[in-house]
Amino acid sequence: MSELSLIRVTDVEYLQDYTMRLEFSDGVQKQIDFYPLLKGKFFEPLKDRNNFIQFGLNHWTIEWANGADLAPEFLYNL
């Protein structure tokens, strides 16, 4: 049985405003403007850029200091 290959974010670089460059486990790179995605209880606080730039990578995806994250598959399909 072959192992299921799941996409994940392997690198992230803050560019400017609410835009980041993400690299995925298959080597694809995407530049994403996150501002239109910042809706709802966990994401509204990230409209404050001081909160937005407090991010890191967990094992699968980008995660902000407040615990907000987005599925890597969602980001990949943007």
N, C-alpha and C positions, 0 to 999 in steps of 0.2 A: 504494500500500500504506500503510495507516495504521500509525502508530507504536504499539507495544505499551505500554500504560500499566501500570506496576508500582507497587504500593503501597509507600510508604516512610514512615519516621518523620521528621517535620519539626521537632518540638519535644518537649522532655521537661522536666518539672518535678518535682523531688523534693518529696513531701508530708510523709510521716512514716514511721517504722519502715521497712518494705520496700515502701511504696506510692508509685507515681509516676503522674503524669498525662501521657499521651502524645497527641500530635496527629499525625495521618496526612496524607498528601499529598492526600487527598480531603476534608479538613476535619473528619473524624470525630475525636472526642476520647474517650479511654477512661482510666479510672482502674484501674490494675492493681496487685494485691498480688503481688509477685514471690516472696515467701517460699516458697510451695509449689513453685516452679519451680527452686529452688536445690538441684539434685541433680547429682551427677557431678563428675568431676575438676576442671572449670573453674568450676563454680558453687558447690561447697561452701565455698570460701574467702569467698564473698560473704555467707555467713551472719554474718560479722563485719561489723557495720554500718559500721565505719571503711573496710572494703574496698568495701562496697556503694555508698557515696556517692561513690566515685571513678569517675565515669562521664562520658561525653560522647556526642555524635552523630558518627557517621561519615557517609558519603554516603547510606546506606540505613537505618540502624537505630541503636539505643543500643548502646554498647560500653563495657565496663568496663576499668579500667587493666590488668587481668591478661590482656586479650585476649578475654575471654568476650563473646559477643553472642547475640542471638536474632533469627531471621528476622522481618522486619516482617510477613509474611503470618501467621505463627504468632501474634504479638502482636495483630494485627488481629482474628483469629478467636477470641480469648479472650472 
